[in-house]
Every structure is written in structure tokens, then in C-alpha cells.
Amino acid sequence: MGLTLHLNCLGEIVEGNYYRGYCLLSEDPDEPGALFLVVYAEPDRASEVLLSEWFPSIQAVNHFARDQNWSIEWRQ
């Protein structure tokens, strides 16, 4: 089973090895194909940031999320 990732959509991490919270994946405007992943403590972008990472590609994000055993419920 694969993990589905959505851009610019808040998703709740409901399962995983370490992080719990709400993730947001967005494109890096300065680097084509690169992405930022931010994990917030609450479903509010003003809440505490638990993780902030830059990835060179969507494949790198997928590998990271898979390594974390994440299951994400996406919100619209």
C-alpha cells in the first residue's frame, strides 16, 4: 500500500514511528521540484513546529514518510 501525499493540504499524522501532528507539504518556489515538509503540533499553522524539512523531490518525501511509517488523513 502506497502513501498518498497532497500539496498545500493539511494532513493529520495518525500513525507513525515518531511524529504526531499535522503535516503540510508545499513547493519550494526557488527550486523546481523541491518541497518543504512542516509538521505542526496542532491543525493551526501558528502552532508549534515539530519538524521542518526541505526535500529535493517528491520521491525523497515519500521515502522519508515511508521510513516514518506514516499514515496520514488529509483534510480539504
C-alpha positions as CSV (number, residue, x, y, z in Angstrom):
1,M,0.0,0.0,0.0
2,G,1.4,3.4,-1.0
3,L,1.2,6.7,0.8
4,T,-0.6,9.5,-0.9
5,L,0.8,13.0,-0.5
6,H,-1.1,16.2,-1.2
7,L,0.4,19.6,-1.8
8,N,-0.8,22.6,0.2
9,C,-3.2,20.5,2.2
10,L,-3.1,19.9,5.9
11,G,-3.0,16.2,6.9
12,E,-3.1,14.6,10.3
13,I,-0.4,12.0,11.0
14,V,-2.5,9.3,12.7
15,E,0.2,6.6,12.7
16,G,4.0,6.6,12.6
17,N,7.2,5.9,14.4
18,Y,7.9,9.3,16.0
19,Y,6.0,12.4,14.9
20,R,2.3,13.0,15.6
21,G,0.7,16.2,14.5
22,Y,-0.4,17.8,11.3
23,C,1.8,18.0,8.2
24,L,1.8,20.4,5.3
25,L,3.7,19.8,2.1
26,S,4.5,22.8,-0.2
27,E,6.6,23.5,-3.2
28,D,9.9,25.5,-2.9
29,P,9.4,28.5,-5.2
30,D,13.2,28.8,-5.7
31,E,14.0,25.2,-6.6
32,P,11.8,23.4,-9.2
33,G,10.7,20.0,-8.0
34,A,11.8,20.6,-4.4
35,L,9.4,20.6,-1.4
36,F,9.1,21.7,2.1
37,L,7.5,19.5,4.7
38,V,6.4,21.0,8.0
39,V,4.8,19.1,10.9
40,Y,2.7,21.2,13.3
41,A,1.6,20.2,16.8
42,E,-2.0,21.3,16.1
43,P,-4.1,21.8,13.0
44,D,-3.1,25.5,13.0
45,R,-0.1,26.9,11.2
46,A,0.6,29.2,14.1
47,S,1.1,26.2,16.4
48,E,4.4,24.7,17.5
49,V,6.6,23.4,14.6
50,L,7.7,19.8,15.4
51,L,9.6,19.3,12.2
52,S,10.6,21.4,9.2
53,E,12.5,19.7,6.4
54,W,13.4,20.5,2.8
55,F,13.4,17.7,0.3
56,P,14.9,17.8,-3.3
57,S,12.0,15.7,-4.8
58,I,8.6,14.1,-4.1
59,Q,10.4,10.8,-4.1
60,A,12.6,11.9,-1.2
61,V,9.5,12.9,0.7
62,N,7.9,9.6,0.0
63,H,11.0,7.7,1.3
64,F,11.0,9.8,4.5
65,A,7.3,9.3,5.1
66,R,7.6,5.6,4.4
67,D,10.6,5.3,6.8
68,Q,8.4,7.0,9.5
69,N,5.6,4.5,8.8
70,W,3.2,7.5,8.5
71,S,-0.5,7.1,7.9
72,I,-2.0,10.5,7.0
73,E,-5.6,11.6,6.9
74,W,-5.8,14.6,4.6
75,R,-8.2,17.5,5.1
76,Q,-9.6,19.6,2.3
